[in-house]
């Protein structure tokens, strides 16, 4: 009898404990559901509230503090690169849009003739080979299989421009007057492509004095990579010569934007990107010279230094944080076998000697001598050179010893504004060259950019905000942006002084096209 009562009591206790356990599980389940529901509510977008504390903190963070644990930064930069360019503009009134709608940025061009295009798509009858159709098909199959094995997309080349990848459309759009048409929608597609496409290959680019890599993409596109070697706001020592400094990835990006704002369109489209040094360079490179230079630093960062004439050593490494690295990617120009280029020595080049000065630095009448020397004695070559000098002064680039042109167009064409990595290194140093002649269209655009509604620093800030890396930190510091306005005033002052003493300073390229 006693054992029966004990058994009933034990069962009652077990039942009570089971009920209590079930109740606790239900309470915990409701609590977790409430937490998960709150966690799924998306936070306010930083782009919709630019002045939010979180956004200010991220924009104020130095670029060299990027760490591998900050995966959110890399993800956000990637997502920003995937958004259309028009969605990245500043909310409300856009000074940049207003600037590009101005008549000075929409001047008519002569109708391009066949010889005015650098490249052209061959017609169907021109592409027929003497071999049989079977041989062509066999070659095509071999090419496709090889491409797929190497990781490239399977493509069929046609004469339909709409089917071409962005980099090829960029090549086909190069004309006698400019590298690209600013209003061409392919420009946004091209920069998006550079910022997001999978990288298949990375090898060191030959030539030059500093480290740069040639990156390849699945649809046969290529880009020139320059890595971040120092923080963006690092100023060059004033005691260093202009040729004794690292090249800067943010200078290449900023130069592209400034060149476009000036209406030149002579720098290949360039975009910033965060890449993984390990998976997107070290593990895919076929360059033995490059792969042998990788190492892990005492801080645990993956580094490499390559092989080049200057700054390629363990004392000057390129390092991730610990794997992620900021870089600039510039669109490659057509191969030299398709579009040969000629290199010219600039008459205003600086000496690489630490003691000697060049003739233009000593001779006040040097510009008059240049005017009488071919190819500057006729055509637009001289004013093209002055355009480049204005660009270089505004961004404090003193390392312009050569420039290039496409051979096909002879002397009647624009100058390529390449290799701008040594720009934007000192914000308070202004080294002005002489402007003995200038295009009227260039002068009017400079005057427009000096007005409050189109202030150069403001439109430059807005333009740079479209780059993917701007979500990590501003590409140019405020002192560098202010320096643009200061230097612009100096350029206009020098031109006004030249007009007081010379009669042929303004080259009128706007006859019948624009009225003040």
Residue pairs with C-beta under 8 A, 6 or more apart in sequence:
44 52
46 52
46 54
46 55
46 58
48 91
49 55
50 91
58 73
58 471
58 472
58 473
59 473
59 474
60 473
61 472
61 473
62 231
62 232
62 233
62 473
63 228
63 231
63 232
63 326
63 472
63 473
64 228
64 230
64 231
64 321
65 321
66 73
66 274
66 321
66 324
66 326
66 472
67 321
67 322
68 320
68 321
68 322
68 323
68 324
73 274
73 471
73 472
74 274
74 324
76 471
77 273
77 274
77 468
77 469
77 471
77 472
78 195
78 196
78 274
78 468
80 88
80 468
80 471
81 192
81 195
81 196
81 271
81 273
81 468
82 192
82 196
84 188
85 188
85 191
85 192
85 466
86 188
88 465
88 466
89 96
89 97
89 462
89 466
90 96
90 462
90 465
94 462
95 453
95 454
95 455
95 458
95 459
95 462
96 459
96 462
96 463
98 453
98 454
99 105
99 261
99 448
99 449
99 454
99 459
100 106
100 182
102 448
102 454
103 514
104 263
104 441
104 444
104 445
104 448
104 514
105 182
105 263
105 445
107 441
107 510
107 513
107 514
108 513
109 177
112 175
112 176
114 120
115 176
115 408
116 175
116 176
116 177
117 172
117 174
117 175
117 176
118 171
118 174
118 175
118 176
118 334
118 339
118 406
118 408
118 409
119 171
119 172
119 174
119 334
119 338
119 339
120 172
121 159
121 161
121 172
122 159
123 159
124 159
127 159
129 135
129 136
140 156
144 154
147 153
147 154
147 155
148 154
150 200
151 200
151 218
152 200
152 218
152 219
152 220
153 218
153 219
155 165
155 219
155 220
161 169
161 172
164 172
165 193
165 219
165 220
165 221
166 186
166 189
166 190
166 192
166 193
166 221
167 190
167 193
167 217
167 219
167 220
167 221
167 222
167 331
167 332
168 221
169 186
169 190
170 180
170 186
170 187
170 190
170 269
170 331
171 333
171 334
171 339
173 180
173 181
173 184
173 186
174 180
174 333
174 334
174 339
174 406
176 409
176 412
176 413
176 414
177 413
177 414
178 264
178 265
178 266
178 414
179 265
179 266
179 267
179 268
179 414
179 416
180 187
180 265
180 269
181 187
181 265
182 260
182 265
187 269
190 269
190 331
191 269
191 271
193 217
193 221
194 223
194 269
194 271
194 273
194 329
194 331
195 271
195 272
195 273
195 329
195 468
197 217
197 218
197 219
197 221
198 217
198 218
199 215
199 216
199 217
199 275
199 280
199 284
200 216
200 217
200 218
200 284
201 214
201 215
201 216
201 284
201 285
201 286
202 213
202 214
202 215
202 216
202 225
202 280
202 281
202 284
202 285
202 287
202 290
203 213
203 214
203 285
203 286
203 287
203 290
204 211
204 212
204 213
204 214
204 287
204 289
204 290
204 306
204 307
204 308
205 212
205 213
205 214
205 224
208 308
208 309
208 419
209 308
209 309
209 310
210 246
210 247
210 308
210 309
210 310
210 311
210 312
210 421
211 227
211 305
211 306
211 308
211 311
211 312
211 318
212 224
212 225
212 226
212 247
213 224
213 225
213 227
213 281
213 290
213 306
214 222
214 223
214 224
214 225
214 332
215 222
215 223
215 224
215 225
215 329
216 222
217 223
221 332
222 332
223 329
223 330
223 331
223 332
224 329
224 330
224 332
225 275
225 327
225 328
225 329
226 247
226 248
226 249
226 252
226 327
226 328
226 330
226 421
227 249
227 318
227 325
227 326
227 327
228 248
228 249
228 250
228 318
228 325
228 326
228 327
229 246
229 247
229 248
229 249
229 311
229 316
229 318
230 246
230 248
232 248
232 250
232 473
232 474
232 475
232 476
232 477
233 477
235 425
235 426
235 427
236 245
236 425
236 426
238 426
238 429
241 354
242 350
242 398
242 399
242 422
243 352
243 399
243 422
245 422
245 425
246 311
246 316
247 421
247 422
248 421
248 422
248 423
248 424
248 425
249 272
249 326
249 327
249 328
249 421
250 272
250 326
250 328
250 424
250 469
250 475
250 476
251 395
251 397
251 420
251 421
251 422
251 423
251 424
251 425
252 270
252 328
252 330
252 420
252 421
253 270
253 271
253 272
253 328
253 464
253 467
253 469
253 475
254 395
254 423
254 424
254 460
254 464
254 475
254 476
255 267
255 270
255 391
255 395
255 397
255 417
255 420
255 423
255 424
256 267
256 268
256 269
256 270
256 330
257 460
257 463
257 464
257 467
258 391
258 394
258 395
258 460
258 484
259 265
259 266
259 267
259 391
259 417
260 267
260 463
261 449
261 456
261 459
261 460
261 463
262 387
262 390
262 391
262 394
262 442
262 445
262 446
262 449
263 441
263 442
263 445
264 387
264 391
264 414
264 417
266 388
266 414
266 415
266 416
266 417
267 417
267 418
267 420
268 330
268 331
268 332
268 333
268 418
269 330
269 331
270 328
270 329
270 330
270 331
271 328
271 329
271 467
271 468
272 326
272 327
272 328
272 329
272 467
272 468
272 469
272 470
272 475
273 326
273 327
273 328
273 329
273 468
273 469
274 324
274 325
274 326
274 327
274 468
274 469
274 472
275 281
275 324
275 325
275 327
276 320
276 323
276 324
276 325
277 302
277 303
277 304
277 318
277 319
277 320
277 323
277 324
277 325
278 302
278 320
278 323
279 323
281 290
281 304
282 291
282 294
282 302
282 304
285 291
289 306
289 307
290 304
290 306
290 307
293 304
293 305
293 306
293 307
293 312
294 302
294 303
294 304
295 303
295 304
295 314
295 317
296 302
296 303
297 303
297 317
297 319
299 322
300 322
301 319
301 320
301 321
301 322
302 319
302 320
302 322
302 323
303 317
303 318
303 319
303 320
304 317
304 318
305 312
305 313
305 314
305 316
305 317
305 318
306 312
306 318
318 325
319 325
326 469
326 472
333 339
333 341
333 416
339 406
339 407
339 408
340 406
340 407
340 408
341 404
341 405
341 406
341 407
341 416
342 404
342 405
342 406
342 407
343 402
343 403
343 404
344 402
344 403
344 404
344 405
345 401
345 402
346 385
346 400
346 401
346 402
346 403
347 360
347 370
347 373
347 376
347 385
348 360
348 385
348 389
348 400
348 433
348 434
349 358
349 400
349 401
349 402
350 358
350 398
350 399
350 401
351 357
351 358
352 401
359 366
360 366
360 367
360 433
360 434
363 369
366 434
367 434
367 436
367 437
368 436
370 376
370 382
370 436
371 377
371 382
371 436
371 437
375 381
375 411
376 382
376 385
378 411
379 411
379 412
380 412
380 439
380 507
380 509
381 411
382 437
382 507
383 437
383 438
383 439
383 442
383 507
383 509
384 414
384 415
385 403
385 415
386 435
386 436
386 437
386 438
386 439
386 442
387 415
387 438
387 439
387 442
388 400
388 403
388 415
388 417
389 400
389 433
389 435
390 435
390 438
390 442
390 446
390 491
391 397
391 417
392 398
392 400
392 423
392 433
393 430
393 431
393 432
393 433
393 487
393 490
393 491
394 456
394 484
394 487
394 488
394 491
395 420
395 423
395 424
395 484
396 423
396 424
396 425
396 426
396 427
396 429
396 430
396 431
396 483
396 487
397 420
397 422
397 423
397 424
398 422
398 431
399 419
399 422
403 415
403 416
403 417
403 418
404 415
404 416
404 418
405 411
405 413
405 414
405 415
405 416
406 413
406 416
424 476
424 480
427 477
427 479
427 480
427 482
427 483
428 479
428 483
430 483
430 486
430 487
430 490
432 490
432 491
432 494
434 494
435 491
435 494
435 495
435 498
436 498
436 502
436 505
437 504
437 505
437 506
437 507
438 495
438 505
438 506
438 507
439 506
439 507
439 509
440 506
440 507
440 508
440 509
440 510
441 509
441 510
441 514
443 495
443 506
444 510
444 514
444 516
446 488
446 491
446 492
447 492
448 454
449 455
449 456
449 459
449 488
450 456
450 485
450 488
450 489
450 492
455 485
456 484
456 485
456 488
457 481
457 482
457 484
457 485
460 476
460 481
460 484
461 474
461 476
461 481
464 470
464 474
464 475
464 476
467 475
469 475
495 505
498 505
499 505
499 506
